[in-house]
Amino acid sequence: MKKIKVLIADDHYLFVRGIESILSEDDSLQVIGKASNGEEAFEMAKQHLPDVVLLDVNMPVMDGLQALKLIIAELPDAKVLMLTMNDSDDYLIEALKSGAKGFLHKNLMPNELLTFIHMVNRGESVISGRMAGKIIENLTRSANLSTEIPDNKADKLTRREKEILTHVMKGLTNREIAGTLFISENTVKNHLRNIMEKLQMSNRIQAATYALQEGWLQEV
């Protein structure tokens, strides 16, 4: 079976070694590079063509957001997960708009990290629970959401699709959304695919973020 190639970018040596140790327990994963700053991360990404990049937000020489933009521009199919210790980072929304597939807090459990890497490699977008809450808080504060739908674009989405996007913003996985709504996981995936086509978004987090900014999701 083809292994998932993972690039780790973080300027804390012990943290990198910890991630490397966790990933070594999964035979389907292969660490193909370890970068200590954003510039190294970009160069290694071009050289090794990773499937998944674990990219720290705060790094010397070039920060994670700058590296993210360069990596996505050079390797649009790369799946980048941003890592942070501070859930008040202002990078959240900009990183997602720039192509990040998710945001993870560094205090997550080892099994959660492995699960999220596999989810992202399958094409899903993920945000750990406390990060999802921060994104909602950030958007609600900055967008000053109203109860009115600003234009008829919201008519493109069905009530069920809006409901699913609401759960996406809460940080739920496809399986958790399916269980909450008593539908199959495939049905959730089909709804998300339709949503992204309607809104012309590249991933579910971007779609949910856009819907929240436009005021379509009021009860998250």
C-alpha positions as a printed NumPy array, in Angstrom:
array([[  0.   ,   0.   ,   0.   ],
       [  1.288,   3.45 ,  -0.902],
       [  2.33 ,   5.38 ,   2.176],
       [  1.119,   8.876,   2.996],
       [  4.117,  11.202,   2.794],
       [  4.194,  13.718,   5.64 ],
       [  6.357,  16.823,   6.003],
       [  6.731,  18.285,   9.517],
       [  7.611,  21.973,   9.904],
       [  8.197,  23.333,  13.411],
       [ 11.085,  25.152,  15.07 ],
       [ 10.842,  23.172,  18.333],
       [ 13.092,  20.122,  18.026],
       [ 11.494,  18.071,  20.807],
       [  7.997,  18.7  ,  19.429],
       [  9.086,  17.545,  15.973],
       [ 10.632,  14.409,  17.456],
       [  7.404,  13.775,  19.336],
       [  5.306,  14.004,  16.176],
       [  7.785,  11.818,  14.326],
       [  7.52 ,   9.186,  17.073],
       [  3.713,   9.233,  16.951],
       [  3.638,   8.931,  13.161],
       [  6.113,   6.032,  13.256],
       [  3.446,   3.95 ,  14.996],
       [  1.292,   4.071,  11.858],
       [  2.718,   1.939,   9.054],
       [  0.74 ,   3.854,   6.446],
       [  2.572,   7.115,   7.195],
       [  6.079,   8.162,   6.188],
       [  7.899,  11.266,   7.404],
       [  9.773,  12.54 ,   4.358],
       [ 11.148,  15.748,   5.8  ],
       [ 11.54 ,  17.911,   8.929],
       [ 11.868,  21.677,   8.552],
       [ 12.708,  24.182,  11.287],
       [ 11.397,  27.307,   9.538],
       [  8.96 ,  28.328,   6.826],
       [ 11.576,  28.74 ,   4.132],
       [ 12.896,  25.219,   4.715],
       [  9.336,  23.905,   4.687],
       [  8.707,  25.422,   1.259],
       [ 11.957,  24.097,  -0.195],
       [ 11.389,  20.607,   1.236],
       [  7.816,  20.583,  -0.046],
       [  9.049,  21.326,  -3.573],
       [ 11.713,  18.647,  -3.287],
       [  9.768,  15.805,  -1.65 ],
       [  6.16 ,  16.503,  -2.806],
       [  4.437,  15.542,   0.468],
       [  0.818,  14.44 ,   0.637],
       [  0.278,  16.174,   3.987],
       [  2.203,  19.071,   5.535],
       [  2.076,  19.755,   9.285],
       [  2.968,  23.449,   9.393],
       [  3.538,  25.466,  12.557],
       [  2.06 ,  28.964,  12.505],
       [  4.928,  30.703,  14.306],
       [  8.375,  29.975,  12.872],
       [ 11.564,  31.994,  12.248],
       [ 12.865,  33.229,   8.86 ],
       [  9.41 ,  32.768,   7.292],
       [  6.22 ,  32.21 ,   9.285],
       [  3.703,  29.468,   8.635],
       [  1.212,  31.642,   6.791],
       [  3.815,  32.859,   4.295],
       [  5.058,  29.305,   3.803],
       [  1.489,  28.078,   3.335],
       [  0.837,  30.546,   0.513],
       [  4.05 ,  29.574,  -1.268],
       [  3.418,  25.837,  -0.862],
       [ -0.165,  26.047,  -2.153],
       [  0.937,  28.211,  -5.097],
       [  3.648,  25.698,  -6.021],
       [  1.795,  22.497,  -5.005],
       [ -1.965,  23.144,  -5.148],
       [ -2.75 ,  19.507,  -4.317],
       [ -0.741,  19.561,  -1.075],
       [ -2.883,  19.211,   2.037],
       [ -1.633,  21.564,   4.734],
       [ -2.616,  21.354,   8.397],
       [ -1.658,  24.387,  10.463],
       [ -0.419,  23.8  ,  14.027],
       [ -0.618,  26.323,  16.857],
       [ -0.362,  26.556,  20.632],
       [ -2.361,  29.775,  20.799],
       [ -6.026,  29.532,  19.818],
       [ -6.291,  33.335,  19.686],
       [ -4.141,  33.487,  16.569],
       [ -5.366,  35.986,  13.995],
       [ -4.059,  33.62 ,  11.326],
       [ -7.104,  31.349,  11.471],
       [ -9.344,  32.79 ,   8.787],
       [ -6.574,  33.983,   6.479],
       [ -4.904,  30.56 ,   6.556],
       [ -8.13 ,  28.793,   5.621],
       [ -8.764,  31.256,   2.807],
       [ -5.185,  30.721,   1.627],
       [ -5.72 ,  26.987,   1.186],
       [ -5.044,  25.348,   4.56 ],
       [ -7.134,  22.203,   5.04 ],
       [ -7.418,  22.663,   8.768],
       [ -6.139,  24.008,  12.056],
       [ -4.966,  21.834,  14.957],
       [ -4.133,  22.809,  18.497],
       [ -0.845,  21.345,  19.666],
       [ -2.363,  19.849,  22.792],
       [ -4.362,  17.275,  20.814],
       [ -3.995,  13.569,  21.606],
       [ -1.733,  11.292,  19.482],
       [ -4.667,   9.261,  18.145],
       [ -6.415,  12.495,  17.138],
       [ -3.373,  13.616,  15.165],
       [ -3.242,  10.312,  13.273],
       [ -6.98 ,  10.459,  12.571],
       [ -6.793,  14.042,  11.296],
       [ -3.878,  13.257,   8.982],
       [ -5.831,  10.411,   7.396],
       [ -8.973,  12.553,   7.112],
       [ -7.09 ,  15.362,   5.372],
       [ -5.366,  12.915,   3.05 ],
       [ -8.831,  11.644,   2.032],
       [ -9.811,  15.164,   1.078],
       [-11.64 ,  16.25 ,   4.237],
       [-10.943,  19.482,   6.09 ],
       [-10.545,  19.395,   9.856],
       [-10.43 ,  21.802,  12.773],
       [ -9.912,  20.638,  16.339],
       [-12.828,  21.542,  18.617],
       [-11.415,  24.568,  20.427],
       [-10.121,  26.018,  17.142],
       [-13.594,  25.736,  15.573],
       [-15.021,  27.726,  18.451],
       [-12.377,  30.415,  17.976],
       [-13.17 ,  30.712,  14.269],
       [-16.864,  31.17 ,  15.033],
       [-16.063,  33.814,  17.662],
       [-13.699,  35.608,  15.274],
       [-16.198,  35.695,  12.427],
       [-19.135,  36.704,  14.586],
       [-17.167,  39.61 ,  16.044],
       [-15.651,  40.881,  12.782],
       [-18.578,  40.342,  10.441],
       [-21.265,  41.756,  12.773],
       [-23.727,  39.195,  11.44 ],
       [-27.309,  40.269,  10.874],
       [-30.433,  38.14 ,  10.789],
       [-31.138,  39.139,   7.202],
       [-29.885,  37.203,   4.203],
       [-27.857,  39.749,   2.217],
       [-28.718,  38.436,  -1.217],
       [-30.312,  35.456,  -2.929],
       [-27.124,  33.385,  -2.945],
       [-28.348,  31.646,   0.196],
       [-31.232,  30.269,  -1.848],
       [-28.682,  27.997,  -3.485],
       [-28.431,  26.011,  -0.265],
       [-31.146,  23.781,   1.087],
       [-32.099,  23.784,   4.753],
       [-30.255,  20.479,   5.217],
       [-27.116,  21.874,   3.577],
       [-27.135,  24.866,   5.923],
       [-27.633,  22.49 ,   8.835],
       [-24.618,  20.443,   7.77 ],
       [-22.473,  23.563,   7.409],
       [-23.47 ,  24.577,  10.93 ],
       [-22.109,  21.286,  12.243],
       [-18.946,  21.722,  10.173],
       [-18.339,  25.031,  11.951],
       [-18.686,  23.218,  15.288],
       [-15.749,  21.035,  14.298],
       [-17.699,  17.797,  13.703],
       [-16.359,  15.144,  11.348],
       [-18.503,  13.645,   8.576],
       [-19.183,  10.599,  10.754],
       [-20.23 ,  12.75 ,  13.709],
       [-22.504,  14.87 ,  11.511],
       [-24.1  ,  11.704,  10.122],
       [-24.763,  10.423,  13.646],
       [-26.196,  13.748,  14.796],
       [-28.564,  14.055,  11.823],
       [-29.367,  10.322,  11.594],
       [-28.198,  10.047,   7.997],
       [-25.418,   8.051,   6.354],
       [-21.857,   9.312,   6.104],
       [-22.092,   9.048,   2.294],
       [-25.137,  11.32 ,   2.383],
       [-23.136,  13.895,   4.343],
       [-20.309,  13.679,   1.793],
       [-22.78 ,  14.131,  -1.088],
       [-24.305,  17.19 ,   0.584],
       [-20.861,  18.701,   1.165],
       [-19.87 ,  18.057,  -2.436],
       [-23.041,  19.813,  -3.639],
       [-22.458,  22.723,  -1.259],
       [-18.915,  23.292,  -2.491],
       [-20.062,  23.147,  -6.113],
       [-22.86 ,  25.643,  -5.468],
       [-20.624,  28.087,  -3.61 ],
       [-17.568,  27.402,  -5.785],
       [-15.406,  26.672,  -2.758],
       [-12.49 ,  24.239,  -2.661],
       [-13.206,  22.717,   0.755],
       [-15.893,  22.421,   3.426],
       [-14.277,  24.827,   5.886],
       [-14.141,  27.591,   3.296],
       [-17.802,  26.956,   2.449],
       [-18.871,  27.046,   6.098],
       [-16.769,  30.148,   6.775],
       [-18.296,  31.951,   3.8  ],
       [-21.844,  30.983,   4.836],
       [-21.221,  32.222,   8.376],
       [-19.721,  35.51 ,   7.159],
       [-22.751,  36.057,   4.912],
       [-25.086,  35.543,   7.851],
       [-26.696,  32.323,   6.602],
       [-25.796,  30.337,   9.717],
       [-27.252,  32.008,  12.748],
       [-27.3  ,  29.314,  15.432],
       [-23.818,  27.891,  15.748]])
